[in-house]
């Protein structure tokens, strides 16, 4: 469930040579499945889906391959794909709704919302913003004192699992002084999600469906590995060439859900991405309360002294080929891989997801992104003639 693959040579610069589609009437998205097919075949991954967003419109979408290696059931654009750490931007957006309605502030401290007798003093002043920018003091690992094994074995509710995580983490000193530096950690986001569910007295899984996904028209979202045990009603993740059946071991523990357990269709994911693509210009009035433009500026702003340029669930790339800036994130639970790139100044976002992790999944998604950017450019050139 790692982020931060290095940036690759995309063709965003070419996209700036044509006028944007502002004011155009929405048209049905182009089917780009045939464009993805050679990418999938060349890299020998089981399945691959991808999409392109311009403004609020889904302009291209496609799927190729199969749900399970060794089975002929095709992967479709309606299938649910695991999004791994791309969940982080969703949790940060949910937190922004709490801030907008006055229930929290970015400076609200962990110890204010989740006071525990065993919590060491250094954890009490960790802020919501520090957690959401991966500067909260948490380690990249949960192995200390066997906590990670306890979370795997935990049979309680997801909320109870995150309480176990909170108690296990905060009884030990932070790995570094909170706020002093960036360390990518699922634990930071798990703690932020636990702050939200503790305040609302409702599990994070219910909160994000109710407050974020449903208002955006997202209907396919769920948590953990998609599908039903013993059935092939959704794609399976793969370790290398081996399918991983739904059940124990098919995803990480629910304790780190706010960091990376969401699944949904590529089209529904595009709805969320579109909100962030246009957020700094238009805000989002679909949610209640509405998220203002200044909120998206906050969500997308990397910490000033952070050389990694990490914002709240987004890595920020200052590049000339995006006319100044891009937002990106990728995600993997080792059995799936996904990535999205947003270039707000070029008014385009590209998303790709694959049902295998590792280098093969990463390369397939990166190659799909590049292929779709080139295709978008060609489509716009043809339309301009």
C-alpha positions as CSV (number, residue, x, y, z in Angstrom):
1,X,0.0,0.0,0.0
2,X,2.9,2.3,-0.8
3,X,2.7,5.7,-2.5
4,X,5.4,7.6,-4.2
5,X,6.5,5.9,-7.3
6,X,8.8,8.3,-9.0
7,X,7.3,10.5,-11.7
8,X,7.6,9.2,-15.2
9,X,7.8,11.0,-18.5
10,X,4.2,11.8,-19.3
11,X,2.9,13.8,-22.3
12,X,1.1,16.6,-20.4
13,X,3.1,19.2,-22.2
14,X,1.3,18.3,-25.5
15,X,-2.1,18.7,-23.8
16,X,-1.4,22.4,-23.4
17,X,-1.2,23.0,-27.1
18,X,-5.0,22.8,-27.7
19,X,-7.8,24.7,-26.0
20,X,-9.7,23.1,-23.2
21,X,-13.2,21.8,-23.6
22,X,-14.8,24.4,-21.4
23,X,-18.3,25.0,-22.6
24,X,-18.5,21.9,-24.8
25,X,-21.6,19.7,-24.5
26,X,-20.8,16.5,-22.7
27,X,-20.6,13.5,-25.1
28,X,-20.5,9.8,-24.3
29,X,-17.0,8.7,-23.2
30,X,-14.8,7.1,-25.9
31,X,-14.3,3.4,-25.5
32,X,-10.5,3.0,-25.2
33,X,-10.5,-0.7,-24.4
34,X,-8.6,-1.5,-27.6
35,X,-6.0,1.0,-26.6
36,X,-5.4,-0.8,-23.3
37,X,-5.3,-4.3,-24.7
38,X,-1.7,-4.2,-26.0
39,X,-0.5,-2.7,-22.7
40,X,-2.1,-5.6,-20.8
41,X,-0.8,-8.2,-23.2
42,X,2.7,-6.8,-23.4
43,X,3.1,-6.7,-19.6
44,X,1.1,-10.0,-19.1
45,X,-1.2,-8.7,-16.4
46,X,-4.7,-10.3,-15.8
47,X,-6.8,-7.1,-16.2
48,X,-6.5,-3.4,-16.7
49,X,-9.0,-0.5,-16.6
50,X,-8.5,3.2,-17.1
51,X,-10.3,6.5,-17.7
52,X,-9.8,10.1,-18.6
53,X,-11.6,13.1,-17.0
54,X,-11.9,16.6,-18.4
55,X,-13.6,19.1,-16.3
56,X,-16.6,17.3,-14.8
57,X,-16.9,14.9,-17.8
58,X,-15.7,11.3,-18.1
59,X,-14.4,11.5,-21.7
60,X,-12.8,8.1,-22.1
61,X,-13.0,4.7,-20.4
62,X,-11.9,1.2,-21.1
63,X,-11.2,-2.3,-19.8
64,X,-9.3,-5.3,-21.0
65,X,-8.3,-8.7,-19.7
66,X,-9.9,-11.0,-17.2
67,X,-11.1,-11.0,-13.6
68,X,-9.0,-14.0,-12.8
69,X,-5.9,-15.4,-14.5
70,X,-6.8,-18.8,-15.9
71,X,-10.5,-17.9,-16.3
72,X,-12.1,-16.3,-19.3
73,X,-14.6,-14.1,-17.4
74,X,-13.8,-10.6,-18.8
75,X,-12.9,-7.6,-16.7
76,X,-15.4,-4.7,-17.4
77,X,-15.5,-1.0,-16.6
78,X,-18.3,-1.7,-14.1
79,X,-16.1,-4.0,-12.1
80,X,-14.8,-2.9,-8.7
81,X,-11.1,-2.3,-8.4
82,X,-9.1,-2.0,-5.1
83,X,-7.7,1.5,-4.7
84,X,-5.2,1.0,-1.9
85,X,-3.6,4.2,-0.8
86,X,-5.7,6.3,-3.1
87,X,-8.1,6.0,-0.2
88,X,-6.0,8.5,1.7
89,X,-7.3,11.5,-0.4
90,X,-10.8,10.3,0.3
91,X,-10.3,10.3,4.1
92,X,-8.8,13.7,3.9
93,X,-11.8,15.0,2.0
94,X,-14.1,13.4,4.6
95,X,-12.1,15.3,7.3
96,X,-12.6,18.5,5.3
97,X,-16.4,18.0,5.6
98,X,-16.0,17.9,9.4
99,X,-13.9,21.0,9.3
100,X,-16.4,22.8,7.1
101,X,-19.3,22.0,9.4
102,X,-17.4,23.2,12.4
103,X,-17.1,19.9,14.2
104,X,-13.3,19.9,13.9
105,X,-10.4,22.2,13.0
106,X,-7.2,21.3,11.2
107,X,-5.5,22.0,14.4
108,X,-7.7,19.7,16.5
109,X,-5.4,17.4,18.6
110,X,-5.6,13.7,18.8
111,X,-5.8,13.9,22.6
112,X,-8.8,16.1,22.5
113,X,-10.9,13.7,20.5
114,X,-9.4,10.4,21.6
115,X,-8.1,10.9,25.1
116,X,-6.8,7.6,26.6
117,X,-5.0,7.1,29.9
118,X,-2.2,5.1,28.2
119,X,-1.6,7.8,25.6
120,X,1.9,9.2,26.0
121,X,2.1,13.0,26.2
122,X,3.9,13.4,22.8
123,X,0.8,11.9,21.0
124,X,-1.7,14.2,22.7
125,X,-0.8,17.3,20.7
126,X,-0.6,15.6,17.3
127,X,-3.0,17.5,15.0
128,X,-5.5,16.3,12.4
129,X,-3.5,18.2,9.8
130,X,-0.2,16.5,10.8
131,X,-1.8,13.1,10.5
132,X,-3.3,13.9,7.1
133,X,0.1,15.2,5.7
134,X,2.0,12.2,7.1
135,X,3.8,14.3,9.6
136,X,2.1,12.8,12.7
137,X,5.0,10.9,14.3
138,X,3.9,7.5,13.2
139,X,6.2,4.8,12.0
140,X,5.9,3.1,8.7
141,X,5.7,-0.2,10.5
142,X,3.2,-1.6,13.1
143,X,5.3,-4.5,14.0
144,X,6.4,-3.2,17.5
145,X,5.0,-5.4,20.3
146,X,3.3,-7.6,17.8
147,X,0.6,-5.1,17.0
148,X,0.4,-5.9,13.3
149,X,-0.2,-9.6,14.1
150,X,-2.9,-8.6,16.6
151,X,-4.6,-6.5,14.0
152,X,-4.5,-9.4,11.5
153,X,-6.0,-11.7,14.1
154,X,-8.6,-9.2,15.4
155,X,-12.2,-10.4,15.1
156,X,-13.9,-7.2,16.3
157,X,-15.5,-4.5,14.3
158,X,-13.4,-2.2,12.1
159,X,-13.9,0.6,14.7
160,X,-12.7,-1.7,17.5
161,X,-9.7,-2.7,15.4
162,X,-8.7,1.0,15.0
163,X,-9.1,1.5,18.8
164,X,-6.7,-1.4,19.2
165,X,-4.3,0.3,16.8
166,X,-4.7,3.7,18.7
167,X,-3.9,2.1,22.0
168,X,-1.0,0.0,20.7
169,X,0.6,3.0,18.8
170,X,0.2,5.7,21.4
171,X,1.6,3.8,24.4
172,X,5.0,4.0,22.6
173,X,6.9,7.2,21.8
174,X,6.4,8.6,18.3
175,X,9.1,7.6,15.8
176,X,10.0,11.3,15.4
177,X,8.8,14.6,16.8
178,X,5.4,15.1,15.3
179,X,5.3,17.9,12.7
180,X,9.1,17.8,12.2
181,X,9.2,15.8,9.0
182,X,7.4,13.7,6.5
183,X,7.3,9.9,7.0
184,X,4.8,8.0,4.8
185,X,2.7,5.9,7.1
186,X,-0.7,4.2,6.9
187,X,-1.0,4.7,10.7
188,X,-1.3,8.5,10.4
189,X,-4.4,8.1,8.3
190,X,-5.8,5.3,10.4
191,X,-5.6,7.6,13.4
192,X,-7.2,10.5,11.5
193,X,-10.1,8.2,10.5
194,X,-10.5,7.1,14.1
195,X,-10.7,10.7,15.2
196,X,-13.6,11.2,12.8
197,X,-15.5,8.0,13.8
198,X,-15.0,8.7,17.5
199,X,-16.4,12.2,17.1
200,X,-19.4,11.0,15.0
201,X,-19.9,7.8,17.0
202,X,-20.2,6.0,13.7
203,X,-17.6,3.8,11.9
204,X,-15.4,5.5,9.3
205,X,-16.8,3.0,6.7
206,X,-20.3,4.3,7.3
207,X,-19.3,7.9,7.5
208,X,-17.5,8.0,4.2
209,X,-20.3,6.3,2.4
210,X,-22.9,8.7,3.9
211,X,-21.0,12.0,3.8
212,X,-18.8,11.6,0.7
213,X,-19.6,8.7,-1.7
214,X,-23.4,8.9,-1.8
215,X,-23.5,12.7,-2.3
216,X,-21.1,12.3,-5.3
217,X,-23.3,9.6,-6.8
218,X,-20.8,6.8,-6.1
219,X,-22.7,3.6,-5.8
220,X,-20.1,0.8,-6.1
221,X,-17.9,1.7,-3.2
222,X,-17.0,-0.9,-0.5
223,X,-14.1,-2.0,1.6
224,X,-11.5,-4.7,1.4
225,X,-11.2,-7.2,-1.5
226,X,-14.2,-6.8,-3.8
227,X,-16.5,-9.7,-4.5
228,X,-18.0,-12.7,-2.8
229,X,-16.0,-15.6,-1.4
230,X,-16.3,-18.6,-3.6
231,X,-17.7,-16.7,-6.6
232,X,-16.2,-14.8,-9.4
233,X,-18.7,-11.9,-9.3
234,X,-15.8,-9.3,-9.2
235,X,-12.1,-9.3,-10.1
236,X,-9.6,-11.0,-7.9
237,X,-6.3,-9.5,-6.9
238,X,-3.2,-11.5,-7.8
239,X,0.2,-12.1,-6.3
240,X,2.4,-12.5,-9.4
241,X,0.5,-15.0,-11.5
242,X,-1.5,-16.4,-8.6
243,X,-5.1,-15.3,-8.0
244,X,-6.0,-14.5,-4.4
245,X,-9.4,-15.7,-3.4
246,X,-11.7,-13.4,-1.3
247,X,-11.2,-14.1,2.4
248,X,-8.4,-13.9,5.0
249,X,-5.3,-12.5,3.4
250,X,-7.0,-10.9,0.4
251,X,-6.6,-7.4,1.9
252,X,-5.0,-5.6,4.8
253,X,-6.7,-5.5,8.2
254,X,-9.7,-3.1,8.5
255,X,-7.7,-1.2,11.2
256,X,-5.9,0.7,8.5
257,X,-9.1,1.2,6.4
258,X,-8.8,5.0,6.2
259,X,-5.4,4.6,4.7
260,X,-6.2,2.2,2.0
261,X,-9.1,-0.4,1.8
262,X,-11.7,1.3,-0.5
263,X,-12.8,-0.4,-3.7
264,X,-15.1,0.9,-6.4
265,X,-15.5,1.0,-10.2
266,X,-13.2,3.1,-12.3
267,X,-16.2,5.3,-13.3
268,X,-17.1,6.0,-9.7
269,X,-13.5,6.7,-8.8
270,X,-13.5,9.2,-11.7
271,X,-16.3,11.1,-10.0
272,X,-14.2,11.6,-6.9
273,X,-11.2,12.6,-9.0
274,X,-13.2,15.1,-11.0
275,X,-14.2,16.9,-7.8
276,X,-10.5,17.4,-7.0
277,X,-9.6,18.3,-10.6
278,X,-12.0,21.2,-10.5
279,X,-12.1,21.8,-6.8
280,X,-9.8,24.8,-6.6
281,X,-11.7,26.6,-9.3
282,X,-15.3,25.6,-8.5
283,X,-15.5,23.9,-5.1
284,X,-18.0,21.1,-4.7
285,X,-21.7,21.8,-3.9
286,X,-22.7,18.1,-4.0
287,X,-21.7,17.5,-0.4
288,X,-23.3,18.9,2.7
289,X,-21.8,21.2,3.7
290,X,-20.5,22.2,0.4
291,X,-16.7,22.2,0.1
292,X,-15.4,25.6,-0.9
293,X,-12.5,26.4,-3.2
294,X,-10.3,27.4,-0.3
295,X,-10.8,23.9,1.2
296,X,-9.4,22.3,-1.9
297,X,-6.5,24.7,-1.9
298,X,-5.8,23.5,1.7
299,X,-6.2,19.8,0.7
300,X,-3.8,20.2,-2.2
301,X,-1.1,22.3,-0.5
302,X,2.1,20.6,0.3
303,X,3.7,21.5,3.6
304,X,6.0,24.5,2.9
305,X,9.2,22.9,4.1
306,X,8.4,19.4,3.0
307,X,10.9,18.4,0.2
308,X,8.7,15.4,-0.6
309,X,5.8,17.8,-1.6
310,X,3.1,15.7,0.1
311,X,-0.3,17.3,0.7
312,X,-3.4,15.7,2.2
313,X,-3.5,12.4,0.4
314,X,-1.8,13.8,-2.7
315,X,1.8,14.1,-3.9
316,X,2.3,17.5,-5.5
317,X,4.5,17.7,-8.6
318,X,5.7,21.1,-9.8
319,X,6.4,20.4,-13.5
320,X,6.4,22.6,-16.6
321,X,4.5,19.8,-18.6
322,X,1.5,20.3,-16.4
323,X,1.5,24.1,-16.8
324,X,2.8,24.4,-13.2
325,X,1.5,21.6,-11.1
326,X,0.1,18.1,-10.9
327,X,-1.5,16.0,-8.1
328,X,-0.8,12.3,-8.1
329,X,-1.2,9.3,-5.9
330,X,-0.9,5.5,-6.4
331,X,-1.9,2.6,-4.2
332,X,-1.4,-1.1,-3.8
333,X,-2.1,-3.7,-1.2
334,X,0.5,-5.9,-3.1
335,X,-2.4,-7.7,-5.0
336,X,-3.7,-4.7,-6.9
337,X,-2.2,-1.5,-8.2
338,X,-3.7,1.9,-9.2
339,X,-2.6,5.4,-10.0
340,X,-4.2,8.8,-10.8
341,X,-2.6,12.0,-12.2
342,X,-4.5,15.3,-12.1
343,X,-3.3,18.4,-13.9
344,X,-5.8,21.2,-12.9
345,X,-4.2,23.8,-15.1
346,X,-4.5,21.5,-18.1
347,X,-8.0,20.4,-17.0
348,X,-7.3,16.7,-17.3
349,X,-7.1,13.7,-15.0
350,X,-6.2,10.1,-15.9
351,X,-6.8,7.0,-13.8
352,X,-5.7,3.4,-14.2
353,X,-6.1,0.3,-12.1
354,X,-4.9,-3.3,-12.4
355,X,-5.8,-6.5,-10.5
356,X,-2.2,-7.4,-9.8
357,X,0.4,-5.6,-7.7
358,X,4.1,-5.3,-7.9
359,X,6.2,-4.1,-10.8
360,X,3.9,-5.5,-13.4
361,X,0.8,-3.7,-12.1
362,X,2.7,-0.5,-11.7
363,X,4.1,-0.6,-15.2
364,X,0.7,-1.5,-16.7
365,X,-1.0,1.5,-15.0
366,X,1.8,3.9,-16.0
367,X,1.8,2.8,-19.6
368,X,-2.0,3.0,-19.7
369,X,-1.8,6.6,-18.4
370,X,0.6,7.6,-21.1
371,X,-1.4,5.9,-23.8
372,X,-4.6,7.6,-22.8
373,X,-2.9,11.0,-22.7
374,X,-1.7,10.6,-26.2
375,X,-5.1,9.3,-27.3
376,X,-6.8,12.3,-25.7
377,X,-4.5,14.6,-27.6
378,X,-5.3,12.9,-30.9
379,X,-9.0,13.1,-30.2
380,X,-8.8,16.8,-29.5
381,X,-6.8,17.4,-32.5
382,X,-9.3,15.6,-34.7
383,X,-12.2,17.6,-33.1
384,X,-10.4,20.9,-33.7
385,X,-10.1,20.3,-37.4
